[in-house]
């Protein structure tokens, strides 16, 4: 059975989000398989309200990769070059759902450890299936992030469309050694960040009326 969209079609749809970035060669075929899994599982569990394959590519894959590229650029600016893996793990995707933005970022950065925290059992099962099929090293934490070891930390924590955003941001602040990245909307208020984090100017998401990427940096960086 053919894939819903070819790797070439996905690459074309993602151009507004990727600019001229150099990307890992296997990424587009992996995204094509990921899309197929989303559509198959979405018929049984509610992974996403978006049904059209093209919109899943734009809204979910594109915005996730856009976030990953901004995080990578931020690292390069901060260190003058791509830094070595820090003592803390690279990235925690808190309330990962169907894997956004964590799985596309893992495909973009296959060398860096990514953890997907998802407490809902059926969505966690979906994430494990994606990790298995794509042959990723990604960890799936099938519980609330609060249940992790108290001293476990991550360079970056990402948040996108999570429930109870206030408590999620507070947990992200406890886990992030460097940055919190929030995919949100302009009219939302993100006032629960502790004083130890500085919120940068919002970055507009491509092809979105009010979608933004917010990056908050810990003052001790």
Secondary structure, DSSP 8 states (H G I E B T S, - for coil): ---SS-HHHHHHHHHHHHTT----TTHHHHHHHHHHHHHHHHTTS-S-S---HHHIIIIIIIHHHHHHHHHHHHHHHHHSS-----SSEEEEEET-TTTTTHHHHHHHTTTS-EEEE--SHHHHHHHHHHHHHHT---EEE-S-GGGS-TT--EEEEEEES-SSHHHHHHHHHHHEEEEEEEEEETTS------TTEEE---EE-TT-SSEEEEEEEETT-
